[in-house]
Amino acid sequence: MRISNSVHTSRPWRIHELTRDFTLEDVWALPTPGGRNDFARLVQEFPRLLQGAASGDSSNVTSRATRALFAIRWAIGRVLRWDGSGVGSRVPTLRDRLPVDLRDAATGPDLPLFTSIYLLDDEWASEIANRTVHGVMHIGWVPDGAGGYRGEMAVYAKPNGVLGTCYMYAIAPFRHLIVYPSMMRQIERRWRAGTGDVTRPAPEEK
């Protein structure tokens, strides 16, 4: 479920110190219920929960519409040479901005296409850069208001000139209406399977 950006900005996340020149694009409540100490599990399992959705390999994405969008995006990227790691080459890594107290913190796992910036007890940040944008994915662990906890995902972007700005505007409807809702259903299904919770059937995807 997409939630207000203010929910994210109101929390004292350390990512705010590093992204003052980025735009907070989206904040999503992750369907990953757990307890206070389950953030480590979320970080460990996150590559499996996504499994292709953010990797460039859409073969494991369950939604046909999302698979088609990813296939089109990666095909265009190959033709126009948009992709490839730009962190540390096209743009400086955000690890260069880390304050002294975070420089010795764990970096956390890298994801396909994403390079981890830092990992704390309740937040984890990774970055990606290509010809269109320098992006940040922030995962936090927050109270759910019912005595438990869940994940929260925030997406930051810093477009690369006119190309990047036009690209972000062009993909916004597809992200909000197709890609992220499909990703949330996929994450919910796999998280629930990992906990043995099969009390609710997973919704079918089209």
N, C-alpha and C positions, 0 to 999 in steps of 0.2 A: 504494500500500500504506500502510495506517495504521500508524504507529509510536508507540513510547512517548513520552509528553510529556517524560520525563526526557532524551531524546535532544536535544530542543530547548532545554530549560532548562539543560543542561550546557554549552552553547556561550555564548560571551561576546557575544551579540547586543545591540546597543544598544536594541532594542525593550523589553528588560526594564526599563530605566529609566523608560519611559513608561507601562507597563501594570500597575503594582503593584496597582491597584484593579480589574483585569480578571481574568476566569477564562480560562485556557488550555483551550479546548475540545477541539481536535484537532490532531494533527501528521501530515502525510502526506508520504511520499517521492514526489517527482514523477518520472514516467518520462521524464526529459529528460537523457539522458547527454550529456556533453560534456567539454571540457578546462578547464583552470584559468581561461582567459580568456573563456569562453563565457557568463558571467553577463549581459553586456550584450545578447547575442542573446536570452536568455530574457526579459529585461525588455522588449525591443523587440517580441518575438513573442507575449507573453502575452495581449494582447487577442485575437489570432487563435486562439491555443490554446484559449481559453475560448469565444469566439464565441457569445455568447448565454447560456452557462451561468450567468453572474453578472450579466447585464445587464438582466433583465426581458423580453428578447426570446428566447423559447425556440424560434424557428423553425429555428435552426441547431443545436440540441441533437439528437444522434443517437439517444439512447435514448427510446423511446416512453413508458416509465414515467416517466422524468425530465421529459419534455415535459409529461405530464399533471400531475405534481406542481407544476411551475412554473406552469402555467396556472391551477391551483386556487389556489395561493398568491397570484399577482398579482391574480386576481379578488377574493379575499377582501380583499386589501390595498386595492384600489380602493374596495370597498364600505365598509370600516371606516376608510378614510383613514389607513392605517398608514404609507404610503410618502411619498417626497419627501425631498429633502436636508435633514437635520437638523444637519449639521456646521456649527458656527459660529452656529446659531440655537437649536435645541433643546439641543444640548450644545456646549461649547467644543471647538474642534479640538485634537487632540493636538500640533499644531505649536506651540501655546502652551507646551507642556511641554519643548520641545527644549532641551537644554543649549547653552551658548554655542558649543561647537565644531561643533554640527550645524546651527545656524541658517543658516549660509551654504552648507550642502551642497545639492546638487541635490535637487529634490523628486521627480523622476521623472514618468512619464506618469500621467495620471488614467485610470481605467477607468470604464465606465458604472456609475453609482451609487456608485463609490468615488472618494475624493479622496486623492491621494498625500500622504504625510507627509514622507518623506525617501528618498533613494537613495544608497547607498554602493557600494563595489567588490564586495561580496558579500552585501548585504542590501537589501531594499526593503520599505517598509511603506505600506499604504493604509488608509483608514478609511471607515466608512459609519455613518450614524445615521438612525433613524426612530423611530416611536412605540414600537416593541418593544425595541430594543436599540441600543447603540453597539458596533460591531464593528470589529475590526482584522484585516486579512489581511497576514501577513508572509511574504515569499519570501526564502529564503536559498540560497546556493550552497555545497555541502559536498562533501568527499571521499566517494567511493562505496566505499572499501575495496578497490578493484581497480585503483588507479592513475588513475582518472578522477574526474569530478565529476558531480553531479546537483543538481536543485532540491529544495528542501524547503519545504513550505507549512504554516504554523501559523495557526490561527484563534483569536482572542481575542474574548470577549464580555463586555459589561457590561449586563445586562438592565435595562430600565426598569420598576422596580416589580414588582408581582404579575403584570401582563400580560406583561412581558418574561420573567419567570422561567417562567411557565406555557408561554409560546410556545417557549422553548428546550427545555424538557422534552418538549413535544409533537412537535417536529420532529426530535429527536435520532435516533430509530430510522430515519427516512426519510433523514436525512443520511448516517448510517453505512452503511446497507444498500443504498441505491439511488443517491442523488444523487452523493456523492463517488466511489464506485467507477465510476459511469458517467462522471463528469468525468475521472477518471484515464485511462480508456480513450480518451476523446476527445482528451485532451492527448497521450497516447502516439502515437496515430494521426497527429495533425497535426504533432507534433515530428518523427516519423520521416519523414513526407512532406517536411518542410522540409529534411531532411538527405539526402534521396535514399535512405534506408535502407528497402528494401522486402523485406528478407530474411525477415521474419516476417509472415504475413498478420494484419491487424487483426481482433480478435474482433468478431463480429456482435453488435449490441445489440438488445435486445427492448424 
